[in-house]
């Protein structure tokens, strides 16, 4: 195949853009994993603090999580009605 200069430039530019997007995606995944790790550490510290204060009741934790799930689904349902 003949590689005309314009086609070569376009191919090189598309290759560079693709490589940039790949590197950006990998960095974004690394940042998200670090944020998840940090959130897990914060949750562990909060749980330890609640245990020290005496608020680490398993029933309280279950009710709190169920409330969070119900709240999430109600927000999605409202967004579906509005959208």
SULVEN-V946837 format. One record per residue. N is the residue number from 1. SS is DSSP state (hx for helix, st for strand, lp for the rest). PHI is phi in whole degrees, 0 to 359 (none if undefined). OMEGA is omega in whole degrees, 0 to 359 (NA if undefined). Layout:
n:N ss:SS phi:PHI omega:OMEGA
n:N ss:SS phi:PHI omega:OMEGA
This chain:
n:1 ss:lp phi:none omega:175
n:2 ss:lp phi:275 omega:178
n:3 ss:lp phi:249 omega:178
n:4 ss:lp phi:290 omega:183
n:5 ss:hx phi:305 omega:182
n:6 ss:hx phi:294 omega:179
n:7 ss:hx phi:296 omega:179
n:8 ss:hx phi:295 omega:179
n:9 ss:hx phi:297 omega:179
n:10 ss:hx phi:296 omega:180
n:11 ss:hx phi:296 omega:179
n:12 ss:hx phi:295 omega:179
n:13 ss:hx phi:297 omega:178
n:14 ss:hx phi:296 omega:177
n:15 ss:hx phi:296 omega:179
n:16 ss:hx phi:294 omega:179
n:17 ss:hx phi:297 omega:179
n:18 ss:hx phi:297 omega:178
n:19 ss:hx phi:297 omega:178
n:20 ss:hx phi:298 omega:180
n:21 ss:hx phi:295 omega:179
n:22 ss:hx phi:295 omega:179
n:23 ss:hx phi:296 omega:179
n:24 ss:hx phi:298 omega:178
n:25 ss:hx phi:296 omega:178
n:26 ss:hx phi:296 omega:178
n:27 ss:hx phi:296 omega:179
n:28 ss:hx phi:296 omega:178
n:29 ss:hx phi:296 omega:178
n:30 ss:hx phi:298 omega:179
n:31 ss:hx phi:296 omega:179
n:32 ss:hx phi:296 omega:178
n:33 ss:hx phi:294 omega:177
n:34 ss:hx phi:294 omega:178
n:35 ss:hx phi:296 omega:178
n:36 ss:hx phi:295 omega:179
n:37 ss:hx phi:298 omega:178
n:38 ss:hx phi:296 omega:178
n:39 ss:hx phi:296 omega:177
n:40 ss:hx phi:295 omega:178
n:41 ss:hx phi:295 omega:179
n:42 ss:hx phi:296 omega:179
n:43 ss:hx phi:298 omega:179
n:44 ss:hx phi:295 omega:179
n:45 ss:hx phi:296 omega:179
n:46 ss:hx phi:296 omega:179
n:47 ss:hx phi:296 omega:178
n:48 ss:hx phi:296 omega:179
n:49 ss:hx phi:295 omega:178
n:50 ss:hx phi:295 omega:180
n:51 ss:hx phi:295 omega:179
n:52 ss:hx phi:295 omega:182
n:53 ss:hx phi:283 omega:179
n:54 ss:lp phi:100 omega:182
n:55 ss:lp phi:257 omega:184
n:56 ss:lp phi:275 omega:178
n:57 ss:lp phi:279 omega:181
n:58 ss:hx phi:302 omega:179
n:59 ss:hx phi:296 omega:178
n:60 ss:hx phi:299 omega:180
n:61 ss:hx phi:295 omega:180
n:62 ss:hx phi:296 omega:180
n:63 ss:hx phi:297 omega:180
n:64 ss:hx phi:297 omega:180
n:65 ss:hx phi:291 omega:178
n:66 ss:hx phi:298 omega:177
n:67 ss:hx phi:300 omega:179
n:68 ss:hx phi:298 omega:180
n:69 ss:hx phi:293 omega:179
n:70 ss:hx phi:298 omega:180
n:71 ss:hx phi:297 omega:180
n:72 ss:hx phi:297 omega:181
n:73 ss:hx phi:292 omega:179
n:74 ss:hx phi:293 omega:177
n:75 ss:hx phi:294 omega:179
n:76 ss:hx phi:294 omega:180
n:77 ss:hx phi:294 omega:178
n:78 ss:hx phi:295 omega:179
n:79 ss:hx phi:295 omega:178
n:80 ss:hx phi:293 omega:179
n:81 ss:hx phi:291 omega:182
n:82 ss:hx phi:282 omega:186
n:83 ss:lp phi:268 omega:NA
